[in-house]
Amino acid sequence: MKTTSPQTQLIHDAYQPPAGFAAFPTPIHHASTVLFKDVAAMRSGDWKDKSAYTYGLHGTPTTFTLEARLAAIEDGQFCLLAPSGLAAIAMVDFALLKSGDDVLLPDNVYNPNRELGRWLSADFGITARYYDPMIGAGIAQLMQPNTKLVWTEAPGSVSMEVPDLPAICKAAHAAGALVALDNTWSAGLALRGFEHGVDIIMQALTKYQSGGSDVLMGAVITRERALNDRLAMAHMRLGMGVSADDAYLVLRSLPTMQLRFAAHDAAARKVALWLKARPEIARVLHPAFADCPGHEHWKRDFTGAGGLFSVVFDARYSEEQTDRFVDSLALFGIGYSWGGANSLVMPYRVQAMRKDWKGAGVLVRFNIGLEEADDLIADLEQGLARL
């Protein structure tokens, strides 16, 4: 159809770019509406089948590429993207739990996951119970006929206990429950969750995968088609889409993720060792250190550690003093999250978060970024002098 109207020509044109263009970056496909070749293609398309496109919310070549790469990193088969790590956790819960069901969460769980558990209990008739992260095979004693899901976090992202994943998975599966792993701390690089028995892996791509402290995104990765389809239904019903631009930013960062992760790991161990020798510090909670709870599990199951660890100050220092220490640091930003180039520090009131916390001193968590480790140590030294 030929038209001479300028307004219509602004919208419709006959140009087709020549075939054969190639470049390293993944193209950014912006789309809410996806076009079908004909009516037959529209009617035969299935949004759960990623060999076809149906609507932007269900994926474009940009998001499909990111999902495929994330699944490959974890040695999984299927991946669904969500607008944040917490959104990914919620997707798992709403896909697998209904009124009358029971879910178990470790007592050191990511606090928004704890809050979600409280919401499920208060408004949805789903009981959420909390277990000692070091319970291991003993979790069998907590399993109930209605326990459908067990969350794990390896390690806990504040207090750093490393659970015995194979033992928890064995007990949960024997009772007919699925196991979900928050694998954000290791970025899927240092812990192979599926090899240890977990059914579902969640990652907050906000962290190492992005690497720029500028993207919010989450992912849920599985190996079984039937399980993925259950999750995909929740993904669709909750309307969980991510932007092509954000997906591109994560794709752009993935090639350097392992190099960055190793650099974070090396610097964090150096800084943690220095802190361990300081008289102001009662404990260094770093899974690679022998006195960290669950170190034997880390040594058995992990190949690296990344940049996140915590310390507990000597009990003689008050919260006012440790707050002054945090405020005096020049190279550490005060902020949540981790995995970016900039170092971060965050004090926690763990006693208010966990009823069984036995630590007497103030806990402070560090994300060691990509600055020179000696410069970070010098900054910590001047901060400790101001306690």
C-alpha positions as CSV (number, residue, x, y, z in Angstrom):
1,M,0.0,0.0,0.0
2,K,1.4,3.3,-1.0
3,T,0.7,6.5,0.9
4,T,1.9,10.1,0.6
5,S,0.7,11.3,3.9
6,P,3.7,12.7,5.9
7,Q,2.1,11.7,9.2
8,T,1.7,8.1,8.1
9,Q,5.2,8.0,6.6
10,L,6.5,9.0,10.1
11,I,5.1,5.7,11.4
12,H,5.3,3.3,8.4
13,D,8.3,3.0,6.1
14,A,9.5,0.3,3.7
15,Y,13.2,0.4,4.8
16,Q,14.7,-2.9,5.8
17,P,18.3,-2.9,7.1
18,P,20.7,-5.1,5.1
19,A,21.4,-8.5,6.5
20,G,24.8,-9.5,7.8
21,F,25.4,-6.9,10.6
22,A,27.4,-8.4,13.5
23,A,28.9,-6.9,16.7
24,F,29.9,-8.1,20.1
25,P,27.2,-6.4,22.2
26,T,23.8,-8.0,22.4
27,P,21.2,-5.8,20.6
28,I,18.7,-4.0,22.8
29,H,15.2,-4.9,21.7
30,H,12.6,-2.5,23.1
31,A,9.1,-3.9,22.8
32,S,5.8,-4.0,24.6
33,T,4.0,-5.0,21.5
34,V,5.5,-7.9,19.6
35,L,4.5,-8.3,15.9
36,F,3.3,-11.6,14.5
37,K,3.9,-12.7,10.9
38,D,0.3,-13.6,10.5
39,V,-2.8,-14.7,12.4
40,A,-1.7,-18.3,12.4
41,A,1.6,-17.4,14.1
42,M,-0.3,-15.3,16.7
43,R,-2.7,-18.2,17.5
44,S,0.0,-20.8,17.7
45,G,2.4,-18.8,19.9
46,D,2.8,-19.9,23.5
47,W,4.3,-17.3,25.8
48,K,5.9,-20.1,27.9
49,D,7.8,-21.4,24.9
50,K,10.8,-19.2,24.4
51,S,11.3,-20.3,20.8
52,A,8.6,-17.7,20.0
53,Y,7.7,-14.1,21.0
54,T,4.3,-13.1,22.1
55,Y,4.5,-9.9,24.2
56,G,7.3,-7.8,25.6
57,L,6.5,-8.7,29.2
58,H,7.3,-12.4,28.4
59,G,10.6,-11.6,26.7
60,T,12.6,-10.2,23.7
61,P,15.9,-11.4,22.2
62,T,17.7,-9.2,24.8
63,T,16.1,-10.7,27.9
64,F,16.1,-14.3,26.4
65,T,19.9,-13.9,25.9
66,L,20.4,-12.8,29.5
67,E,18.3,-15.6,30.8
68,A,20.2,-18.2,28.8
69,R,23.6,-16.9,30.0
70,L,22.5,-16.9,33.7
71,A,21.1,-20.4,33.4
72,A,24.4,-21.5,31.9
73,I,26.5,-20.0,34.8
74,E,24.5,-22.0,37.3
75,D,24.4,-25.1,35.0
76,G,20.7,-24.8,34.9
77,Q,18.2,-25.1,32.1
78,F,15.6,-22.4,32.6
79,C,15.7,-18.8,33.9
80,L,13.1,-16.1,34.6
81,L,14.0,-12.5,35.2
82,A,12.3,-10.3,37.8
83,P,12.6,-6.5,38.7
84,S,14.6,-7.2,41.8
85,G,16.0,-10.0,44.0
86,L,13.1,-9.6,46.4
87,A,10.6,-9.8,43.4
88,A,12.3,-13.1,42.4
89,I,11.9,-14.4,46.0
90,A,8.2,-13.4,46.0
91,M,7.7,-15.1,42.6
92,V,9.0,-18.4,44.1
93,D,6.7,-18.1,47.1
94,F,3.6,-17.3,45.2
95,A,4.3,-20.0,42.6
96,L,4.7,-22.8,45.1
97,L,2.7,-21.9,48.2
98,K,-1.0,-21.7,48.9
99,S,-3.2,-21.2,52.0
100,G,-2.5,-24.0,54.5
101,D,1.1,-24.6,53.4
102,D,4.2,-24.2,55.4
103,V,7.6,-22.6,54.5
104,L,10.9,-22.8,56.4
105,L,13.4,-20.0,56.3
106,P,16.8,-19.8,58.0
107,D,16.9,-17.4,60.9
108,N,19.8,-15.5,59.2
109,V,17.7,-14.9,56.1
110,Y,17.9,-11.7,54.0
111,N,15.6,-9.4,56.1
112,P,13.1,-8.6,53.2
113,N,12.6,-12.4,52.8
114,R,11.8,-12.5,56.5
115,E,9.3,-9.7,56.1
116,L,7.7,-11.5,53.2
117,G,7.4,-14.6,55.4
118,R,5.6,-12.5,58.0
119,W,3.2,-11.2,55.4
120,L,2.5,-14.7,54.1
121,S,1.7,-15.7,57.7
122,A,-0.5,-12.7,58.5
123,D,-2.5,-12.4,55.3
124,F,-2.3,-15.6,53.3
125,G,-2.7,-18.4,55.7
126,I,0.8,-19.8,55.0
127,T,2.9,-20.5,58.1
128,A,6.4,-19.3,57.9
129,R,8.8,-20.8,60.5
130,Y,12.5,-20.0,61.1
131,Y,15.3,-22.5,61.7
132,D,18.8,-22.3,62.9
133,P,21.0,-21.9,59.8
134,M,23.4,-24.5,61.2
135,I,20.8,-27.1,61.8
136,G,21.9,-29.3,58.9
137,A,20.2,-32.8,58.8
138,G,18.4,-31.8,62.0
139,I,15.9,-29.9,59.8
140,A,14.2,-33.2,59.4
141,Q,12.7,-32.7,62.8
142,L,11.0,-29.5,61.6
143,M,9.4,-30.9,58.5
144,Q,5.6,-31.1,58.6
145,P,3.2,-32.8,56.1
146,N,2.3,-29.3,54.8
147,T,5.9,-28.0,54.5
148,K,6.3,-27.4,50.8
149,L,9.3,-25.1,50.6
150,V,12.6,-24.7,52.4
151,W,14.6,-21.5,51.8
152,T,18.4,-21.5,52.2
153,E,21.0,-18.7,52.1
154,A,24.6,-19.6,51.7
155,P,26.0,-17.8,53.6
156,G,23.7,-15.6,55.5
157,S,24.3,-12.2,54.1
158,V,24.8,-10.4,57.5
159,S,26.0,-12.9,60.0
160,M,27.7,-15.2,57.4
161,E,26.8,-18.7,58.7
162,V,27.4,-21.3,55.9
163,P,24.7,-24.0,56.0
164,D,25.1,-27.7,55.2
165,L,23.2,-27.6,51.9
166,P,23.4,-31.3,51.0
167,A,22.1,-32.3,54.4
168,I,19.2,-29.8,54.3
169,C,18.3,-30.8,50.8
170,K,18.3,-34.5,51.6
171,A,16.0,-34.1,54.6
172,A,13.7,-31.7,52.7
173,H,13.3,-34.0,49.7
174,A,12.6,-37.0,51.9
175,A,9.7,-35.0,53.3
176,G,8.4,-34.0,49.9
177,A,9.5,-30.3,50.0
178,L,11.4,-28.2,47.5
179,V,14.6,-26.3,48.4
180,A,15.3,-22.8,47.2
181,L,18.8,-21.3,47.5
182,D,19.6,-17.6,47.6
183,N,23.0,-17.8,45.8
184,T,23.6,-14.1,45.6
185,W,26.7,-14.0,47.8
186,S,28.6,-16.3,45.4
187,A,27.1,-14.9,42.2
188,G,26.7,-18.5,41.0
189,L,30.5,-18.6,40.5
190,A,31.7,-20.0,43.8
191,L,28.9,-22.3,44.7
192,R,27.2,-24.9,42.4
193,G,23.8,-25.1,44.0
194,F,22.2,-27.7,41.9
195,E,25.2,-30.1,42.5
196,H,24.3,-30.0,46.2
197,G,20.7,-30.8,45.8
198,V,18.8,-27.5,45.6
199,D,15.8,-27.3,43.2
200,I,15.6,-23.5,42.7
201,I,18.4,-20.9,42.6
202,M,17.6,-17.2,43.2
203,Q,20.1,-14.5,42.5
204,A,19.9,-10.7,43.0
205,L,21.5,-9.5,39.7
206,T,21.7,-6.1,41.4
207,K,25.0,-7.3,42.9
208,Y,28.0,-8.8,41.0
209,Q,26.2,-9.4,37.7
210,S,25.5,-5.7,37.3
211,G,28.7,-4.6,39.0
212,G,27.8,-0.9,38.6
213,S,25.5,-0.3,41.6
214,D,22.9,1.0,39.1
215,V,20.6,-1.9,38.2
216,L,17.8,-3.7,40.2
217,M,17.1,-7.2,38.9
218,G,16.6,-10.7,40.1
219,A,16.6,-14.2,38.5
220,V,15.1,-17.6,39.3
221,I,16.9,-20.6,37.7
222,T,15.8,-24.2,37.6
223,R,16.6,-27.4,35.8
224,E,13.1,-29.1,35.6
225,R,10.6,-28.0,33.0
226,A,7.5,-28.7,35.2
227,L,8.9,-26.6,38.0
228,N,9.9,-23.8,35.6
229,D,6.3,-23.8,34.2
230,R,4.9,-23.3,37.7
231,L,7.2,-20.4,38.3
232,A,6.5,-19.0,34.8
233,M,2.7,-18.9,35.6
234,A,3.5,-16.8,38.7
235,H,5.9,-14.6,36.7
236,M,3.1,-13.9,34.2
237,R,0.3,-13.4,36.7
238,L,2.4,-11.0,38.8
239,G,3.4,-9.1,35.7
240,M,7.2,-9.3,36.3
241,G,9.0,-7.8,33.5
242,V,12.4,-6.1,33.2
243,S,13.5,-3.4,30.8
244,A,15.7,-4.2,27.8
245,D,18.1,-1.4,28.8
246,D,18.7,-2.9,32.3
247,A,19.1,-6.4,30.7
248,Y,21.7,-5.0,28.4
249,L,23.6,-3.4,31.3
250,V,23.8,-6.8,33.0
251,L,24.8,-8.5,29.7
252,R,27.5,-5.9,29.3
253,S,28.9,-6.7,32.7
254,L,28.9,-10.5,32.6
255,P,32.1,-11.0,30.7
256,T,34.1,-9.3,33.5
257,M,32.2,-10.7,36.4
258,Q,34.5,-13.6,37.3
259,L,37.6,-11.3,37.1
260,R,35.8,-8.7,39.3
261,F,34.7,-11.4,41.7
262,A,38.2,-12.7,42.1
263,A,39.5,-9.2,42.7
264,H,36.8,-8.5,45.4
265,D,37.7,-11.8,47.0
266,A,41.5,-11.2,47.2
267,A,41.0,-7.6,48.6
268,A,38.4,-8.7,51.1
269,R,40.6,-11.5,52.5
270,K,43.4,-9.0,52.9
271,V,41.2,-6.5,54.7
272,A,39.6,-9.1,56.8
273,L,42.9,-10.5,58.0
274,W,44.0,-7.0,59.0
275,L,40.8,-6.5,60.9
276,K,41.2,-9.9,62.6
277,A,44.4,-8.7,64.2
278,R,42.9,-5.5,65.6
279,P,42.1,-5.4,69.3
280,E,38.9,-3.5,68.7
281,I,37.4,-6.4,66.7
282,A,36.1,-9.4,68.7
283,R,35.2,-11.6,65.6
284,V,35.6,-11.5,61.9
285,L,32.7,-13.3,60.2
286,H,34.3,-14.4,56.9
287,P,33.3,-17.9,55.6
288,A,36.9,-18.5,54.4
289,F,38.2,-18.1,57.9
290,A,38.3,-21.3,60.1
291,D,36.4,-19.7,63.0
292,C,33.4,-18.6,60.9
293,P,30.3,-20.8,61.6
294,G,30.0,-23.3,58.8
295,H,33.6,-22.8,57.5
296,E,33.8,-26.6,57.0
297,H,30.8,-26.4,54.6
298,W,32.3,-23.4,52.8
299,K,35.6,-25.3,52.4
300,R,33.8,-28.4,51.0
301,D,31.2,-26.6,48.8
302,F,32.7,-23.3,47.6
303,T,35.6,-22.2,45.4
304,G,35.7,-18.5,46.4
305,A,34.3,-15.9,48.7
306,G,33.7,-12.5,47.0
307,G,33.8,-9.2,48.8
308,L,31.2,-9.4,51.6
309,F,32.0,-10.2,55.2
310,S,31.1,-8.8,58.7
311,V,32.9,-8.1,61.9
312,V,31.7,-7.9,65.5
313,F,33.3,-5.2,67.7
314,D,34.5,-5.9,71.2
315,A,31.7,-5.6,73.6
316,R,33.3,-2.6,75.3
317,Y,32.4,-0.4,72.4
318,S,29.0,1.1,72.3
319,E,26.7,1.6,69.3
320,E,27.5,5.3,69.5
321,Q,31.2,4.6,69.2
322,T,30.8,2.2,66.3
323,D,28.5,4.6,64.5
324,R,31.2,7.2,64.9
325,F,33.7,4.8,63.3
326,V,31.3,4.2,60.4
327,D,30.7,7.9,59.9
328,S,34.5,8.7,59.9
329,L,35.3,6.4,57.0
330,A,36.2,8.2,53.8
331,L,36.4,5.5,51.2
332,F,33.4,3.4,52.4
333,G,29.9,4.5,51.5
334,I,27.1,3.8,54.0
335,G,24.6,1.8,52.0
336,Y,23.0,-1.6,51.5
337,S,23.8,-4.0,48.7
338,W,27.2,-5.2,47.5
339,G,29.1,-6.3,44.4
340,G,29.9,-2.9,43.0
341,A,33.2,-1.2,42.5
342,N,32.8,1.0,45.5
343,S,33.3,-0.2,49.1
344,L,30.4,-0.1,51.5
345,V,29.9,-0.3,55.2
346,M,26.7,-1.0,57.2
347,P,26.1,-1.3,60.9
348,Y,23.3,-3.8,61.9
349,R,21.2,-4.2,65.0
350,V,21.3,-8.0,64.8
351,Q,19.7,-8.5,68.2
352,A,16.5,-6.8,66.9
353,M,16.6,-9.0,63.8
354,R,17.3,-12.4,65.4
355,K,15.9,-13.7,68.7
356,D,18.7,-16.3,69.0
357,W,21.7,-14.0,68.2
358,K,24.3,-14.5,70.9
359,G,26.8,-11.9,69.9
360,A,27.5,-9.2,72.5
361,G,29.2,-6.6,70.3
362,V,28.0,-4.4,67.4
363,L,28.0,-6.1,64.0
364,V,29.3,-4.1,61.0
365,R,29.2,-5.5,57.5
366,F,31.7,-4.6,54.8
367,N,31.5,-4.8,51.0
368,I,35.1,-4.6,49.8
369,G,35.1,-3.0,46.3
370,L,37.8,-2.6,43.7
371,E,39.8,0.1,45.4
372,E,43.4,-0.7,46.4
373,A,43.2,-2.8,49.6
374,D,46.0,-0.9,51.4
375,D,44.1,2.3,50.9
376,L,41.0,0.8,52.4
377,I,43.1,-0.5,55.4
378,A,44.5,3.0,56.0
379,D,40.9,4.4,56.0
380,L,39.8,1.7,58.5
381,E,42.8,2.5,60.7
382,Q,42.0,6.1,60.9
383,G,38.3,5.2,61.6
384,L,39.3,2.9,64.4
385,A,41.4,5.6,65.9
386,R,38.2,7.7,66.4
387,L,36.3,5.0,68.3
